[in-house]
Amino acid sequence: MNSLNPGLLRFHDTFEKRIWGGQKLRTLFNKDIARARVAEPIGEDWLVADRPGAESVVSDGPLAGLTLHTLIERDPGAVLGQLPRLTAQGRFPLLLKLIDASEMLSVQVHPDDDCARRLGEPDSGKTEMWYVLHADKRAELICGLQPDVTPQTLRKAVADGTVERLLPRYAATEGLSLLVPAGAVHTIGAGVMLAEIQQNSDLTYRLYDWNRVDDDGKPRQLHLDKAFDAIRFGATPPKPSHPLTYDCGGARCSVLSVCRYFAAELIELNGPLRRNTGRRSFHILLVKNGDIQLSVDGHETSLKPGEAALVCGTAARFDLTGAGALLDYYVPDIATDIMGKLQTAGHAIDEIKSLGDGTF
């Protein structure tokens, strides 16, 4: 694949039906859901994915029609760069999706890597990060448990239908970002449209589902034993992040969240910007607003809100022009990509560490 030097890859959307899905993918981002011939309601749009049965397909260029997984099999280093590693199943390590919640999602938890192995799961753990793109009035995000909640009190609350009172709530406002570490109980409230970057895993353990029923009129399955194994009781509830800015040469760049699996930055662009990668990692770019032009090794594309592109790991740099804001997701070298830049910008170590999940 190196001989083709793809530079950047764009993919067809993969829409996923969800019982709680809505219409904002269509109304906010003009997504052509009808052409996809997927049963509604649509709750998720997988923009970059390498899952069995849901492998992103290249939409244009010399590699059009090939899947991300095929390209990974041909030459993983060309796609990933130096730092990222494939999953244990030999797949791309991250998954980027848009989530459109017209109803509240189930109260759920994801295991961490160790818990997933202990439970004999086929996937890794799942740490994720949310960035709110749109929220209705009074919409909320829920993440974590009150620190004094014990397994006994939570089991009683699940049985009594009083789980809500144990859950910290945050107003969902546009631009809010929240890192959701594996082991944190969480849910997304009704009226929220957000971007989610996550480990490439499909492990979700439901604790409570608001007495909702599926298409057959049956309550959806809960996974209480696994959920209680995965929950980190006594942990401080995650809170919305306070982004830290640094000079990135003509644009305002803000680090939103950092963990061992990914970093997320917001780039507010008003003119040309060259971003050097050092070939350390691929970069997934998702446009929030505006009209952005992306150029990588002579390959160019234009991105509109809700559209994403993958800058391959062999690219030493990429160029952005236009006016607007976009999210940049990548696998970080913590010292170079995060600590060095933010400390040079005058941010204290404690501030920087507050962007993470305690793993650096």
C-alpha positions as CSV (number, residue, x, y, z in Angstrom):
1,M,0.0,0.0,0.0
2,N,2.9,2.4,0.5
3,S,3.5,2.5,-3.3
4,L,0.0,4.0,-3.6
5,N,0.7,6.5,-0.9
6,P,-3.0,7.2,-0.1
7,G,-2.2,10.0,2.3
8,L,-5.8,10.3,3.4
9,L,-8.8,8.1,3.4
10,R,-12.5,8.9,3.4
11,F,-15.2,6.4,4.1
12,H,-18.9,5.8,3.5
13,D,-21.1,6.3,6.6
14,T,-22.3,3.2,8.4
15,F,-25.6,3.8,10.0
16,E,-26.8,1.8,13.0
17,K,-30.4,1.4,14.1
18,R,-30.9,2.1,17.8
19,I,-34.1,2.1,19.8
20,W,-33.3,5.6,21.2
21,G,-32.3,7.1,17.8
22,G,-33.6,10.4,16.3
23,Q,-33.5,12.6,13.3
24,K,-30.5,15.0,13.9
25,L,-28.1,13.1,11.7
26,R,-30.4,14.1,8.9
27,T,-31.5,17.6,10.1
28,L,-28.1,18.8,11.4
29,F,-25.7,17.1,9.0
30,N,-27.8,16.3,6.0
31,K,-26.9,12.6,6.2
32,D,-28.5,10.6,3.4
33,I,-30.0,7.9,5.6
34,A,-32.7,6.9,3.1
35,R,-30.0,5.8,0.6
36,A,-28.4,3.6,3.1
37,R,-31.6,1.5,3.4
38,V,-31.2,1.0,7.1
39,A,-34.2,0.5,9.3
40,E,-35.0,3.5,11.5
41,P,-34.6,5.0,14.1
42,I,-30.9,5.6,13.4
43,G,-29.0,6.3,16.6
44,E,-25.3,6.0,15.4
45,D,-23.3,6.9,12.3
46,W,-20.0,5.0,12.4
47,L,-17.5,7.3,10.5
48,V,-14.3,5.2,11.0
49,A,-14.8,1.6,12.0
50,D,-13.2,-1.8,11.7
51,R,-15.7,-4.1,13.3
52,P,-16.8,-7.6,12.1
53,G,-19.8,-6.9,9.9
54,A,-19.2,-3.1,10.0
55,E,-15.9,-2.3,8.3
56,S,-15.6,1.2,6.9
57,V,-15.4,1.2,3.1
58,V,-13.3,3.8,1.3
59,S,-15.5,6.1,-0.6
60,D,-13.2,7.7,-3.2
61,G,-9.7,7.7,-4.7
62,P,-7.5,4.8,-5.9
63,L,-8.6,2.6,-3.0
64,A,-12.3,3.2,-3.3
65,G,-14.3,0.1,-2.5
66,L,-11.7,-1.4,-0.2
67,T,-12.4,-1.7,3.5
68,L,-10.3,-0.2,6.3
69,H,-9.7,-3.8,7.5
70,T,-8.3,-4.8,4.1
71,L,-5.9,-1.9,4.1
72,I,-4.8,-2.9,7.7
73,E,-4.2,-6.4,6.6
74,R,-2.1,-5.2,3.6
75,D,0.1,-2.8,5.5
76,P,-0.8,-1.9,9.1
77,G,2.1,0.4,9.6
78,A,1.1,2.5,6.6
79,V,-2.3,3.2,8.2
80,L,-1.3,3.4,11.8
81,G,2.0,5.1,12.1
82,Q,4.7,4.3,14.8
83,L,2.7,4.3,18.1
84,P,-0.7,2.8,17.6
85,R,-1.1,-1.0,17.9
86,L,-3.8,-3.2,16.4
87,T,-6.3,-4.8,18.6
88,A,-5.8,-8.4,19.7
89,Q,-8.1,-9.3,16.8
90,G,-5.8,-7.5,14.3
91,R,-8.1,-4.5,13.8
92,F,-7.8,-0.7,13.8
93,P,-7.6,0.4,17.4
94,L,-10.2,3.2,17.5
95,L,-13.8,3.7,16.4
96,L,-15.3,7.1,15.7
97,K,-19.1,7.6,15.7
98,L,-21.8,10.2,15.9
99,I,-24.5,9.5,18.4
100,D,-28.0,11.0,18.0
101,A,-30.0,10.3,21.2
102,S,-33.7,11.3,21.0
103,E,-34.3,9.3,24.2
104,M,-32.0,8.5,27.1
105,L,-29.7,5.6,26.5
106,S,-29.6,2.7,29.0
107,V,-27.5,3.2,32.2
108,Q,-24.4,1.1,31.3
109,V,-20.8,0.5,32.0
110,H,-17.9,-0.8,29.9
111,P,-15.1,-3.1,31.3
112,D,-11.5,-2.1,31.2
113,D,-8.9,-4.3,29.4
114,D,-8.1,-6.4,32.5
115,C,-11.8,-7.0,33.3
116,A,-12.6,-8.0,29.7
117,R,-9.8,-10.6,29.8
118,R,-10.9,-11.8,33.2
119,L,-14.5,-12.3,31.9
120,G,-13.3,-14.1,28.8
121,E,-14.7,-11.5,26.4
122,P,-13.7,-11.4,22.7
123,D,-13.0,-7.7,22.8
124,S,-10.8,-5.3,24.7
125,G,-12.1,-2.9,27.3
126,K,-13.7,0.3,26.2
127,T,-12.7,3.8,27.3
128,E,-14.5,6.5,25.3
129,M,-14.7,10.3,25.1
130,W,-17.7,12.5,24.2
131,Y,-17.8,15.9,22.5
132,V,-21.2,17.5,22.4
133,L,-22.1,18.9,18.9
134,H,-25.7,19.9,19.7
135,A,-27.9,19.7,22.7
136,D,-31.6,20.5,23.3
137,K,-32.5,22.7,26.3
138,R,-32.2,20.8,29.6
139,A,-30.4,17.9,28.0
140,E,-28.0,16.1,30.3
141,L,-25.0,13.8,30.4
142,I,-24.6,11.3,33.3
143,C,-21.2,9.8,34.2
144,G,-20.0,8.0,37.3
145,L,-21.6,7.1,40.6
146,Q,-21.8,9.1,43.8
147,P,-18.6,8.2,45.8
148,D,-20.5,6.6,48.6
149,V,-22.4,4.2,46.4
150,T,-21.7,0.5,47.2
151,P,-22.5,-2.6,45.3
152,Q,-25.3,-3.3,47.8
153,T,-26.9,0.1,47.4
154,L,-26.6,0.0,43.6
155,R,-28.2,-3.4,43.4
156,K,-31.1,-2.3,45.6
157,A,-31.5,0.9,43.4
158,V,-31.6,-1.3,40.3
159,A,-34.3,-3.5,41.8
160,D,-36.3,-0.5,43.1
161,G,-36.0,1.5,39.9
162,T,-34.3,4.4,41.7
163,V,-30.9,4.3,40.0
164,E,-31.2,7.9,38.9
165,R,-30.7,9.3,42.3
166,L,-27.2,7.8,42.5
167,L,-25.9,9.3,39.3
168,P,-24.1,12.7,38.9
169,R,-25.7,14.8,36.1
170,Y,-24.1,17.5,33.9
171,A,-25.9,19.9,31.6
172,A,-25.1,19.0,28.0
173,T,-24.0,22.1,26.2
174,E,-22.4,22.5,22.8
175,G,-18.6,22.1,23.1
176,L,-18.6,20.2,26.3
177,S,-16.2,17.2,26.3
178,L,-16.1,14.4,28.8
179,L,-13.7,11.5,29.1
180,V,-15.6,8.3,30.1
181,P,-13.1,5.8,31.5
182,A,-13.8,2.1,31.4
183,G,-15.6,1.2,34.7
184,A,-17.6,4.4,34.9
185,V,-21.4,4.0,34.9
186,H,-22.8,6.4,32.4
187,T,-25.6,7.4,30.0
188,I,-26.4,10.0,27.4
189,G,-29.6,12.0,27.9
190,A,-32.4,12.7,25.4
191,G,-31.7,15.5,22.9
192,V,-28.0,15.1,22.7
193,M,-25.9,14.8,19.5
194,L,-22.3,14.0,20.2
195,A,-19.1,12.7,18.7
196,E,-17.7,9.6,20.4
197,I,-14.2,8.3,20.0
198,Q,-13.6,5.0,21.7
199,Q,-11.4,1.9,21.9
200,N,-12.5,-0.5,19.2
201,S,-14.7,-2.6,21.4
202,D,-18.4,-3.5,21.5
203,L,-18.6,-4.5,25.2
204,T,-21.5,-2.8,26.9
205,Y,-23.1,-4.0,30.1
206,R,-26.6,-2.6,30.8
207,L,-27.6,-1.9,34.4
208,Y,-31.0,-0.2,33.8
209,D,-33.0,0.6,30.8
210,W,-35.9,2.8,32.0
211,N,-38.4,-0.1,31.7
212,R,-38.0,0.1,27.9
213,V,-39.1,-2.7,25.5
214,D,-37.7,-3.8,22.2
215,D,-39.5,-4.2,18.8
216,D,-41.0,-7.4,20.1
217,G,-42.4,-5.8,23.2
218,K,-39.8,-7.5,25.5
219,P,-37.6,-5.8,28.0
220,R,-34.0,-5.4,26.7
221,Q,-31.4,-7.7,28.3
222,L,-29.5,-6.5,31.3
223,H,-26.0,-7.7,32.2
224,L,-25.9,-7.1,36.0
225,D,-23.3,-9.6,37.0
226,K,-20.8,-8.4,34.4
227,A,-21.6,-4.8,35.1
228,F,-20.9,-5.1,38.8
229,D,-17.6,-6.8,38.0
230,A,-16.7,-3.9,35.7
231,I,-17.8,-0.9,37.8
232,R,-15.1,1.0,39.7
233,F,-16.9,1.6,43.0
234,G,-15.6,4.5,45.0
235,A,-13.9,6.2,42.1
236,T,-14.3,10.0,41.8
237,P,-17.0,10.7,39.2
238,P,-15.5,11.9,35.9
239,K,-16.3,15.6,35.1
240,P,-16.4,17.6,32.0
241,S,-12.9,18.7,31.0
242,H,-11.4,22.1,31.0
243,P,-9.6,22.3,27.6
244,L,-6.1,23.6,27.6
245,T,-4.9,25.7,24.6
246,Y,-1.5,26.1,23.0
247,D,0.0,27.9,20.0
248,C,-0.3,25.8,16.8
249,G,0.7,28.3,14.3
250,G,-2.2,30.5,13.1
251,A,-5.1,28.5,14.7
252,R,-6.4,28.0,18.2
253,C,-5.7,24.5,19.3
254,S,-7.1,23.0,22.5
255,V,-6.4,19.6,24.1
256,L,-9.8,18.2,25.3
257,S,-8.9,14.8,26.7
258,V,-6.0,12.4,26.9
259,C,-5.5,8.8,27.8
260,R,-3.2,6.0,26.8
261,Y,-5.6,5.0,23.9
262,F,-6.2,8.4,22.3
263,A,-6.0,12.2,22.5
264,A,-8.6,14.6,21.3
265,E,-8.0,18.2,20.3
266,L,-10.2,21.0,18.9
267,I,-8.7,23.0,16.1
268,E,-10.4,26.4,15.5
269,L,-9.2,27.4,12.0
270,N,-9.2,30.7,10.3
271,G,-6.7,30.4,7.6
272,P,-4.0,27.9,6.6
273,L,-2.4,25.6,9.2
274,R,0.3,22.9,8.7
275,R,0.2,20.2,11.3
276,N,3.3,18.0,11.7
277,T,2.7,14.5,12.9
278,G,6.2,13.1,13.0
279,R,4.6,9.9,11.6
280,R,3.9,8.9,15.2
281,S,0.2,8.3,14.6
282,F,-2.7,8.4,12.2
283,H,-5.0,11.4,12.7
284,I,-8.8,11.2,12.4
285,L,-10.3,14.6,11.6
286,L,-14.0,15.4,12.1
287,V,-15.4,18.7,11.1
288,K,-17.7,20.5,13.7
289,N,-18.5,23.5,11.7
290,G,-17.4,25.5,8.6
291,D,-15.9,24.2,5.4
292,I,-12.4,22.8,5.7
293,Q,-10.0,21.7,3.0
294,L,-7.5,19.0,3.9
295,S,-4.3,18.2,1.9
296,V,-2.0,15.3,2.6
297,D,0.9,14.4,0.3
298,G,-0.8,15.9,-2.7
299,H,-4.2,14.3,-2.0
300,E,-6.9,16.9,-1.3
301,T,-10.5,16.8,0.0
302,S,-13.1,19.1,1.3
303,L,-14.9,18.4,4.5
304,K,-18.2,19.7,5.8
305,P,-19.8,19.4,9.2
306,G,-20.3,15.8,10.3
307,E,-17.7,14.5,7.8
308,A,-14.5,12.8,8.7
309,A,-11.2,11.8,7.1
310,L,-8.3,9.6,8.2
311,V,-4.8,10.9,7.7
312,C,-2.7,7.8,7.4
313,G,0.3,7.2,9.7
314,T,2.9,7.5,7.0
315,A,2.1,11.1,6.5
316,A,4.6,13.4,8.2
317,R,2.2,16.4,8.0
318,F,-1.1,17.6,6.8
319,D,-2.4,21.0,5.7
320,L,-5.7,22.6,6.6
321,T,-7.3,25.7,5.0
322,G,-10.7,27.4,5.4
323,A,-12.6,28.6,8.3
324,G,-14.3,26.5,11.0
325,A,-13.6,24.0,13.8
326,L,-12.7,20.4,13.7
327,L,-11.8,17.6,16.1
328,D,-8.4,15.8,15.8
329,Y,-8.1,12.3,17.3
330,Y,-4.9,10.4,17.4
331,V,-2.7,8.1,19.6
332,P,-0.4,10.4,21.5
333,D,3.2,10.3,22.6
334,I,2.3,11.8,26.0
335,A,5.7,13.6,26.5
336,T,5.9,15.1,23.0
337,D,2.3,15.6,21.9
338,I,0.8,16.6,25.3
339,M,3.2,17.5,28.1
340,G,5.7,19.3,26.0
341,K,3.2,21.5,24.1
342,L,1.1,22.4,27.1
343,Q,3.9,23.1,29.5
344,T,5.5,25.3,26.9
345,A,2.2,27.1,26.7
346,G,2.4,27.7,30.5
347,H,0.0,25.1,31.8
348,A,0.8,23.4,35.1
349,I,1.3,19.7,35.3
350,D,-1.8,19.2,37.5
351,E,-3.9,21.0,34.9
352,I,-2.6,18.8,32.2
353,K,-3.2,15.6,34.2
354,S,-6.8,16.7,34.9
355,L,-7.4,16.1,31.2
356,G,-6.7,12.4,31.6
357,D,-8.0,9.3,33.4
358,G,-5.1,9.0,35.8
359,T,-3.0,6.7,33.6
360,F,-0.2,9.3,32.9
